[in-house]
Amino acid sequence: MPDNGAEGAARVLFVAEAVTLAHAARVFALAQGAERQGFAPILAVDPRFSGLFPPKPWQSENIRSISTEAFLGALANGSPIYDPATLRAYVEEDLALLRKTMPAVVVGDFRLTLSVSARLLSIPYINVTNAYWSPYARQDWCVPSVPWVKYLGFSAANRIFRSIRKMRFAAHARPLEKLRAEYGLPAKGDDLLRQYSDGDICMYADAPELVPIFDAPSAHRYLGPVAWSPPTPLPTWWSELDPDKKVIYVTLGSSGDRSRLPGIVEALSGLGLSVVVASAGATFAAAARSGVYVAPYLPGDRVVERSALVVCNGGSLTSYQGLMQGVPILALPSNLDQFLNSGYLKASDVGEWIRPERATIPAIREKAAAMLGDSRMRLAAQAMASTIQRYNPDQRLADAIGDLCAAPAARSARAI
């Protein structure tokens, strides 16, 4: 049976599939929140981003994730992310970790194999994901930036994508479904969205005002946006910025194509505001431009406080970072996750987005200029900030953990 910590605090294991920084950052932030709520967190993450997380007096474990390059390559080609052999290895590693730590509850962010491994050991499982991957959302599907879009054109490619989406999603779901069968667990079918949202409780790191779901069962709950920024100091050039003027904040994160940064910076540097760039380690010639300031990583929460516009890849973590301060988002997405989030930003009138094939320097400049002058969008973003700030992810997660700890010991999955 799951154990408690030495002082009676319930042990909660947090596991991230660290294919992007966002997943690792989200579980780190949630583990911090769980500690504030009186739980004993255990953090298990691939160490590739460990330099961005300050040491904590928690039990920490390493767990393997496929490389970020392999993950992004699969997304770029529209290929299944995981093969059966990788998933089997993940389950074995999960089981070893769960047996070692024996938590009261395990919380996973995109560690899809916990849907199997946690059930095999009868350990309650909270799945953290985004609501735009929910089977209860009403997504406006849009073809991502896959190679054949440039040959067919957007309109034709989008029609084809919508017609074959369920079939392609079934191909992505098949390795996960095969894994469940191998371990004798009930089938989930070929609906990838059900695979992505499976858990004893599924918690959406979103605000329903931005990404609504409909007719969902009670096990599907909103966690609220999870805030995280790298604990890095402000760079020396920060004092050079005009305190009376806003800036444009640019970051493509760990999953963005950083080769695009020079063109993006060129597009934005003529709009009368300083351009502040978190390059995620990339170096580029645009750093020498007047009014352009670059650092490998920045405390994004501090930067967005000074920003009139956030330009990013459309990822959820950075988008909410801007919206929490009432700053509109210009998204430049490439993969489907980013396209989905970008669509909701636009639908709520708190952001805009440009497809990669259309994201020329003039197009980015024109769109950014229009957004900077759009008072209606700025007011909508400020209203969204007021809404988002009412959510307390720490408390919502604590409530979910409490519900699972109080549930009857008998569980539907078999224990081994």
Buried (B, 14 or more C-beta within 10 A) or exposed (E): EBEBBEEEBBBBBBBBBBBBBBBBBBBBBBBBBBBEBEBBBBBBBBBBBBEBBEEEEBBBBEBEBBEBEBBBEBBBEBEBBBEBEBBBEBBEBBBEBBEEBBBBBBBBBBBBBBBBBBBBBBBBBBBBBBBBBBBBBEBEBBBBBBEEBEEBEBEEBBEBBEEEBEEBBBBBBBBBBEBBEEBEBEEBEBBBBBBBBBBBBBBBBBBEBBBBBEEBEEBBBBBBBBBBBBEBEEBEEBEEBEEEEBBBBBBBBBBBBBEBBBBBBBBBBBBEBBBBBBBBEBEBEBBEBEBBBBBBBBBBBBBBEBBBBBBBBBBBBBBBBBBBBBBBBBBBBBBBBBBBBBBBBBEBBBBBBBBBEEBEBEEBBEBBBEBBEBEEBBBBBBBBBEEBBEBEBBEBBBBBBBBBBEEEEEBEBEEE
